[in-house]
Amino acid sequence: MENTDVVYGLHAVTESLNAGVVNKLYVEEKLRGKNVEKIKELAREKKVNISWTPKTELNKISENGVHQGFVARVAEFSYADLETLLAEVADKEEVTFLVLDELTDPHNLGSIARTADATGVDAIIIPKHRSVGITPTAVKASTGALQHIPVVRVTNLSRTLNKLKEVGFWTFGTDMDGTIYSQWNTSGKIALVIGNEGKGIGQNLKKQVDEMITIPMVGHVQSLNASVAASVLMYEIFRNRM
Ligand SMILES: C[S@@+](CC[C@H](N)C(=O)[O-])C[C@H]1O[C@@H](n2cnc3c(N)ncnc32)[C@H](O)[C@@H]1O
């Protein structure tokens, strides 16, 4: 089980400092150079003390993660509340929520969050059960984006999609058999569902969404990696709204 209040790696630690959630900052005692100077300056600005720590100790704190000499203990990740978020976006004309249906790989979650942040996605929704949560690996893979983008955890994705529909969202699923993404009408408030790495989107959610969207493929593999597919589709939404 990963320790959820530890983040590691230069970018994840930098973004955690920027987000003001660092309780304790460790930097490898023998580390020198530009990155160390940047972290020192940011830590000074954010009034966080640096513990100069041996590498072996950093390996232990990060549970042997690839820490690059930078590790931080952070305030426990605080998930966003769906109702609050819906109130915040109520007056916006264009909103994108990304719904991750039981994704299990923290690298995928991190990578999706990184692109979500880059493309202005308003929130990520994940289920409480059978899904990856915000782990240090996910935060590192997101290069810290997970410290900025709201992530909502819900008990039931199907009920959440119904709720989103009630407040005016169009809901979209994704698989290999749907409307080609270049013909997709992305206007308004939309919720885009990305499926599990192995089994894809659950049958019930597929039936429930307004439309299924497909990225055409001509090669030999059956599907794209979930985070790659999510990125292509987030960029399509972003491009349509530019
Ligand atoms: C590795 S795929 C899962 C494949 C699964 N066997 C299936 O049949 O859906 C993980 C997720 O990435 C997205 N995805 C992958 N390739 C896609 C494509 N060509 N078009 C649309 N979505 C895709 C879907 O959300 C899918 O559920």
The ligand as a MOL file (V3000), in Angstrom:
LIG
                    3D

  0  0  0     0  0            999 V3000
M  V30 BEGIN CTAB
M  V30 COUNTS 27 29 0 0 0
M  V30 BEGIN ATOM
M  V30 1 C -7.1010 -0.2200 -23.3010 0
M  V30 2 S -8.6600 0.4280 -23.6300 0 CHG=1
M  V30 3 C -9.7510 -0.8730 -23.1780 0
M  V30 4 C -9.9980 -1.8300 -24.2440 0
M  V30 5 C -11.1490 -2.7630 -23.9480 0
M  V30 6 N -10.7730 -4.0860 -24.2740 0
M  V30 7 C -12.4010 -2.3340 -24.7010 0
M  V30 8 O -12.9090 -3.1520 -25.4260 0
M  V30 9 O -12.8690 -1.2020 -24.5530 0 CHG=-1
M  V30 10 C -8.9520 1.5540 -22.3300 0
M  V30 11 C -9.8500 2.6910 -22.6700 0
M  V30 12 O -9.1990 3.5820 -23.5680 0
M  V30 13 C -10.1530 4.2080 -24.4130 0
M  V30 14 N -9.8220 3.8470 -25.7980 0
M  V30 15 C -8.8120 3.0570 -26.2150 0
M  V30 16 N -8.7510 3.0050 -27.5490 0
M  V30 17 C -9.7730 3.7800 -27.9930 0
M  V30 18 C -10.2410 4.1490 -29.2950 0
M  V30 19 N -9.6450 3.7120 -30.4020 0
M  V30 20 N -11.3040 4.9750 -29.3820 0
M  V30 21 C -11.8950 5.4680 -28.2660 0
M  V30 22 N -11.4940 5.1490 -27.0200 0
M  V30 23 C -10.4440 4.3360 -26.8810 0
M  V30 24 C -11.5000 3.6840 -23.9770 0
M  V30 25 O -12.0170 4.5500 -23.0070 0
M  V30 26 C -11.1470 2.3530 -23.3500 0
M  V30 27 O -12.1220 1.9100 -22.4490 0
M  V30 END ATOM
M  V30 BEGIN BOND
M  V30 1 1 1 2
M  V30 2 1 2 3
M  V30 3 1 2 10
M  V30 4 1 3 4
M  V30 5 1 4 5
M  V30 6 1 5 6
M  V30 7 1 5 7
M  V30 8 2 7 8
M  V30 9 1 7 9
M  V30 10 1 10 11
M  V30 11 1 11 12
M  V30 12 1 11 26
M  V30 13 1 12 13
M  V30 14 1 13 14
M  V30 15 1 13 24
M  V30 16 1 14 15
M  V30 17 1 14 23
M  V30 18 2 15 16
M  V30 19 1 16 17
M  V30 20 1 17 18
M  V30 21 2 17 23
M  V30 22 1 18 19
M  V30 23 2 18 20
M  V30 24 1 20 21
M  V30 25 2 21 22
M  V30 26 1 22 23
M  V30 27 1 24 25
M  V30 28 1 24 26
M  V30 29 1 26 27
M  V30 END BOND
M  V30 END CTAB
M  END
